[in-house]
Amino acid sequence: RLCFDIQGKTLTPNQLISRLLRSQVDLIWNGGIGTYVKASTESHGDVGDKANDSLRVDARDLRCRVIGEGGNLGLSQLARIEYGLSGGVSLTDFIDNSAGVDCSDHEVNIKILLNKVQRSQKLTDKRRNRLLQSMTDEVAALVLANNYNQVQVIAIAQSHMAVRNKEFADLISYLETVAELDRVLEYLPNEERLEERTARQQYLTRAEISVVTSYMKMFLKAELVQAPYIDDPYLLEYLYSAFPGRLVKLYPSVIRQHPLRREIIATQLANRLVNTLGPGFVYRMVDSSGANPAEVVRVAIVAMEIFGIQSYWRQIEALDYKIPTVIQSEMMLKLARLMRRVTRWLLRNRRGSLDFQHTIEEFAARLVSARDMLAKKLPPEPLAIYKQRRHKLVKENVPRQLAAEIALSNYLFPLTSLIEISTTSGENLDCVMEIYYAIGEELHLNALSELINQLQVKNHWQAMARVSFTDDLSWQHRALTFNVVCSMKKPCSAQAAVSDWAAQHGEEISRTREILTRLQAEPRPGYAMFSVVLRELLNLAQSTSYKQ
C-alpha cells in the first residue's frame, strides 16, 4: 500500500490493476493481452476491448516515467500521444516488440539459405539443426542491434523536435504523397493541429515519430528494391551483414545467390540510412536537390563511407552510461549535419557519374590526410572555436581523440571540394587548403556563412532559400579557390598567391568587400540581401576565373 500509494485496505483484482497503472513508478512494462490505457478524449467503446473497461485508465492519469509495450495494443495510439505530450516516454507496441518480427525475418532468410545448401546435398538435417542452434546468440545480437538503433534515432529526433518540427510537418505531407500515409488512420495531426501544438511548444511525440519513421523505411525499401545499383558488388557487405558471421564464412557464394538478395540489401540500406541520418534525411535531400530517393540513398552511402561515419558512430555508442545522453545526441547530430552537406555536394557535382568503389577510393584516402592537417590550417577564429568545442567534449569525459574528431566535423565539409581542386589542378592538397582559408579571411566568407546560418526560417520557401544560400556560398568559395590555384606562377605560398590575385582584381574585390561590409552592418539582414551578396560573389568568381 505504501509503495503504490494505495489508501484503501481492500481492493478487487481489477481495482488493484487500475491503481498499479496509476502508480508513481519509473517503468510500467505491459506484457498482457488487452488495452489498459486510453486517451481522455476516447470512450471505452472507442477502444474496443470490453473485457478491460473496468480497469482501464486515462493516459493523463499515468504517473510513471516510462512505458514499455511487450504486448500488442496495451495503449491506444491516442493514449500514447496524450502520455507523450504530458512528458511521458513511450514508443509504440510495434517498436517495443519488433524484435519478434525481426527475429522471424532472420530465421526465414537463414532457412531459405540452408534449404538451398541441403538441396545441393552439402548439409544433413542433423548438421543443419546444430548449425541453427549454434547461431542463436549471434542472431539475437543482430536483432538487438537493429532495435537499439531504431529506438536511438527516434529518441534523437524527438529531443530536437523543437527545431525540426517544420521539417517533420513537411515530411508527413511528403509521405502522404509518396508512401500512402493516412493521417487519420495513423492518428497524426493535420497541419492546423501541428501549428496549434507549435504555439504551445508541444511537438510530435515518440509514438508519432515511430509511425513516421516506419513509413519512411517501408517507402525506401520499396524504392531501393528497384534501384539500378542494388546488385552492385560494393553493396555485398549489406547483404552479408544480415546474416550471422558463421554463415558468411561457410556459404558466401550461396548468400550472394539468395533469392531475396535484393530485398535484403534494400532493407539493410534503408535501416542503415534512416537509423543513422534520421527519418527526414531523404526527404530533405530530395526537396533541396531534385534527386529521386534511390539516388539520395546511393550518394549518402558513399558520403558515409568516405568520412568513415560508422566508425565514429560506434565509438559514440560505446559511451552509453559513461557520458550524458544529450552529449551523445549532439555528437551524432554534428555527423548527420556533415552528411547532409556532403550528400548535397555529391548530388550537385557527381550525381550522374557516381560509382560506389571509384568515388570512395577517389576521396577516402586523401580525406584522411586532409583531416590530419586541417586543424593546423584553420584561421584563428575557427581554430579557437574548434578548441573550445573539443575542450567541452573532453570535459564531458569524451575520449580526447574522438572529441577532437567531432569538434573538427564542423570544418570537414569543404574537403571534398579541395581534394577535387587538388586532383584537377595538380597542386598539392596542403597548398589548396591554405589558399581556401586565405580567401575566406580576405573576403570574410566565414562571417557570411554564420549570418546565413542565423537566418530565421518561417516557411518552406525560406528553408529552401537558406539551404540554397549555403550551397551557393560553398560553390563560390570553391570557384575562387580554383581561380587562385590556377593563376599561381611560382611554388605555393598561399598568402602571396591570394595577395597577387587580389591585386590583379582590386576593383572587383573592393566592390564585393563593400557589399559584404554593408550586409554585416545590417541589424536584421533579410533573404533578399543574401541573394544580392551571393550574386556579387558569383560575378567575382566569373570575372576572376583563370584564362590561359
NORBELFEN-V519075 format. One record per residue. N is the residue number from 0. RES is the residue in one small letter. PHI is phi in whole degrees, 0 to 359 (NA if undefined). BURIAL is I if it has 16 or more other C-alpha atoms within 10 Angstrom, else O. Layout:
n=(N/N)
res=(RES/RES)
phi=(PHI/PHI)
burial=(BURIAL/BURIAL)
This chain:
n=(0/1/2/3/4/5/6/7/8/9/10/11/12/13/14/15/16/17/18/19/20/21/22/23/24/25/26/27/28/29/30/31/32/33/34/35/36/37/38/39/40/41/42/43/44/45/46/47/48/49/50/51/52/53/54/55/56/57/58/59/60/61/62/63/64/65/66/67/68/69/70/71/72/73/74/75/76/77/78/79/80/81/82/83/84/85/86/87/88/89/90/91/92/93/94/95/96/97/98/99/100/101/102/103/104/105/106/107/108/109/110/111/112/113/114/115/116/117/118/119/120/121/122/123/124/125/126/127/128/129/130/131/132/133/134/135/136/137/138/139/140/141/142/143/144/145/146/147/148/149/150/151/152/153/154/155/156/157/158/159/160/161/162/163/164/165/166/167/168/169/170/171/172/173/174/175/176/177/178/179/180/181/182/183/184/185/186/187/188/189/190/191/192/193/194/195/196/197/198/199/200/201/202/203/204/205/206/207/208/209/210/211/212/213/214/215/216/217/218/219/220/221/222/223/224/225/226/227/228/229/230/231/232/233/234/235/236/237/238/239/240/241/242/243/244/245/246/247/248/249/250/251/252/253/254/255/256/257/258/259/260/261/262/263/264/265/266/267/268/269/270/271/272/273/274/275/276/277/278/279/280/281/282/283/284/285/286/287/288/289/290/291/292/293/294/295/296/297/298/299/300/301/302/303/304/305/306/307/308/309/310/311/312/313/314/315/316/317/318/319/320/321/322/323/324/325/326/327/328/329/330/331/332/333/334/335/336/337/338/339/340/341/342/343/344/345/346/347/348/349/350/351/352/353/354/355/356/357/358/359/360/361/362/363/364/365/366/367/368/369/370/371/372/373/374/375/376/377/378/379/380/381/382/383/384/385/386/387/388/389/390/391/392/393/394/395/396/397/398/399/400/401/402/403/404/405/406/407/408/409/410/411/412/413/414/415/416/417/418/419/420/421/422/423/424/425/426/427/428/429/430/431/432/433/434/435/436/437/438/439/440/441/442/443/444/445/446/447/448/449/450/451/452/453/454/455/456/457/458/459/460/461/462/463/464/465/466/467/468/469/470/471/472/473/474/475/476/477/478/479/480/481/482/483/484/485/486/487/488/489/490/491/492/493/494/495/496/497/498/499/500/501/502/503/504/505/506/507/508/509/510/511/512/513/514/515/516/517/518/519/520/521/522/523/524/525/526/527/528/529/530/531/532/533/534/535/536/537/538/539/540/541/542/543/544/545/546/547)
res=(r/l/c/f/d/i/q/g/k/t/l/t/p/n/q/l/i/s/r/l/l/r/s/q/v/d/l/i/w/n/g/g/i/g/t/y/v/k/a/s/t/e/s/h/g/d/v/g/d/k/a/n/d/s/l/r/v/d/a/r/d/l/r/c/r/v/i/g/e/g/g/n/l/g/l/s/q/l/a/r/i/e/y/g/l/s/g/g/v/s/l/t/d/f/i/d/n/s/a/g/v/d/c/s/d/h/e/v/n/i/k/i/l/l/n/k/v/q/r/s/q/k/l/t/d/k/r/r/n/r/l/l/q/s/m/t/d/e/v/a/a/l/v/l/a/n/n/y/n/q/v/q/v/i/a/i/a/q/s/h/m/a/v/r/n/k/e/f/a/d/l/i/s/y/l/e/t/v/a/e/l/d/r/v/l/e/y/l/p/n/e/e/r/l/e/e/r/t/a/r/q/q/y/l/t/r/a/e/i/s/v/v/t/s/y/m/k/m/f/l/k/a/e/l/v/q/a/p/y/i/d/d/p/y/l/l/e/y/l/y/s/a/f/p/g/r/l/v/k/l/y/p/s/v/i/r/q/h/p/l/r/r/e/i/i/a/t/q/l/a/n/r/l/v/n/t/l/g/p/g/f/v/y/r/m/v/d/s/s/g/a/n/p/a/e/v/v/r/v/a/i/v/a/m/e/i/f/g/i/q/s/y/w/r/q/i/e/a/l/d/y/k/i/p/t/v/i/q/s/e/m/m/l/k/l/a/r/l/m/r/r/v/t/r/w/l/l/r/n/r/r/g/s/l/d/f/q/h/t/i/e/e/f/a/a/r/l/v/s/a/r/d/m/l/a/k/k/l/p/p/e/p/l/a/i/y/k/q/r/r/h/k/l/v/k/e/n/v/p/r/q/l/a/a/e/i/a/l/s/n/y/l/f/p/l/t/s/l/i/e/i/s/t/t/s/g/e/n/l/d/c/v/m/e/i/y/y/a/i/g/e/e/l/h/l/n/a/l/s/e/l/i/n/q/l/q/v/k/n/h/w/q/a/m/a/r/v/s/f/t/d/d/l/s/w/q/h/r/a/l/t/f/n/v/v/c/s/m/k/k/p/c/s/a/q/a/a/v/s/d/w/a/a/q/h/g/e/e/i/s/r/t/r/e/i/l/t/r/l/q/a/e/p/r/p/g/y/a/m/f/s/v/v/l/r/e/l/l/n/l/a/q/s/t/s/y/k/q)
phi=(NA/292/297/253/56/259/276/288/266/227/217/286/307/293/295/296/299/297/292/297/298/262/283/270/228/286/223/245/249/263/237/266/253/126/253/259/226/237/282/295/275/259/266/299/295/297/288/77/222/299/299/248/301/284/245/294/238/274/300/293/265/291/240/284/274/221/236/245/245/274/258/274/60/296/234/288/297/295/293/300/294/298/296/296/292/269/104/285/252/205/253/212/297/287/271/295/245/287/299/297/294/298/298/297/299/299/300/298/297/291/291/300/297/290/298/294/295/298/296/274/62/255/209/275/300/295/293/300/294/296/296/301/295/290/263/305/293/289/296/301/295/297/295/296/296/300/289/302/293/293/294/300/292/294/296/296/299/293/292/244/293/299/260/246/296/293/300/288/298/291/297/300/298/297/292/299/282/256/235/59/290/246/303/295/298/263/59/267/291/283/298/296/294/297/295/298/297/302/298/265/58/242/241/301/273/301/297/287/297/300/295/298/298/296/295/296/296/298/296/296/301/296/291/286/303/265/295/295/260/296/264/299/305/297/273/300/298/288/293/298/293/274/239/301/303/295/293/298/290/280/226/299/291/290/298/296/259/301/299/254/308/297/295/293/297/300/296/295/296/298/296/300/292/292/293/267/256/100/293/268/300/299/301/299/289/299/293/272/245/82/287/273/304/295/296/300/298/302/292/295/298/298/300/295/290/302/264/61/298/297/297/294/300/295/296/291/296/294/267/307/68/252/226/301/302/297/290/301/299/297/294/295/293/297/294/296/296/302/293/298/290/292/298/297/297/294/295/283/252/230/305/286/246/288/234/309/296/296/293/295/294/297/254/301/296/290/293/299/292/295/294/296/261/299/302/284/264/296/296/306/293/301/296/295/294/302/296/295/293/297/299/300/291/299/297/271/75/284/309/303/294/295/302/296/295/291/297/281/300/297/246/277/307/295/298/297/296/291/295/296/298/299/295/290/274/84/281/291/297/304/293/301/297/297/294/304/286/295/295/302/289/300/253/58/286/296/296/296/300/297/297/296/296/275/300/281/254/246/205/299/294/291/298/297/296/295/299/297/300/299/294/294/298/300/294/293/298/296/296/295/298/299/301/292/302/287/272/293/245/213/308/297/223/305/296/294/297/291/297/299/298/296/292/292/235/302/296/295/291/299/297/296/299/298/293/295/296/296/296/297/281/289/292/221/297/259/298/299/297/291/299/295/298/291/295/295/296/297/300/296/297/287/285/254/297/286/237/288)
burial=(O/O/O/O/O/O/O/O/O/O/O/O/O/O/O/O/I/I/I/I/I/I/I/I/O/O/O/I/O/I/O/O/O/I/I/I/I/I/I/O/O/O/O/I/O/O/I/O/O/O/O/I/I/O/I/I/I/I/I/I/O/I/I/I/O/I/I/I/I/I/I/I/I/I/I/I/I/I/I/I/I/I/I/I/I/I/O/I/I/I/I/I/I/I/I/I/I/I/I/O/O/I/O/O/O/I/O/O/I/I/O/I/I/I/O/I/I/O/O/O/O/O/I/O/O/O/O/I/O/O/O/O/O/O/I/O/O/O/I/I/O/I/I/I/O/I/I/O/I/I/I/I/I/I/I/I/I/I/O/O/I/O/O/O/I/I/I/I/I/I/I/I/I/I/I/O/O/O/I/O/I/O/O/O/O/O/O/I/I/O/O/O/O/I/I/O/I/O/O/O/O/I/I/I/I/I/I/I/I/I/I/I/I/I/I/I/I/O/I/I/I/I/O/I/I/O/I/O/I/I/O/O/O/O/I/I/O/I/I/I/O/I/I/I/O/O/I/I/O/O/O/O/O/O/I/I/O/I/O/O/I/I/I/I/I/I/I/I/I/I/I/I/I/I/I/I/I/I/I/I/I/I/I/I/I/I/O/O/I/O/I/O/I/I/I/I/I/I/I/I/I/I/I/I/I/I/I/O/I/O/O/I/O/O/O/I/I/O/I/O/O/O/O/O/O/O/I/I/I/O/I/I/I/O/I/I/I/I/I/I/I/I/I/I/I/I/I/O/O/O/I/O/O/I/I/I/O/O/I/I/O/O/I/I/O/I/I/O/O/I/I/O/O/I/I/O/I/I/O/O/O/I/I/O/O/I/I/O/I/I/I/O/I/I/O/O/O/I/O/O/O/I/I/I/I/I/I/I/I/O/I/I/I/I/I/I/I/I/I/I/I/I/O/O/O/O/I/O/I/I/I/I/I/I/I/I/I/I/I/I/O/O/I/I/I/I/O/I/O/O/O/I/O/O/I/O/O/O/O/O/O/O/I/O/I/I/I/O/I/I/I/I/I/I/I/I/I/I/I/I/I/I/I/I/I/I/I/I/O/O/O/I/O/I/O/O/I/I/I/O/I/I/O/O/O/O/O/I/I/O/O/I/I/O/I/I/O/O/I/O/O/O/O/O/I/O/O/O/O/I/O/O/I/I/I/I/I/I/O/I/I/O/O/I/I/O/O/O)
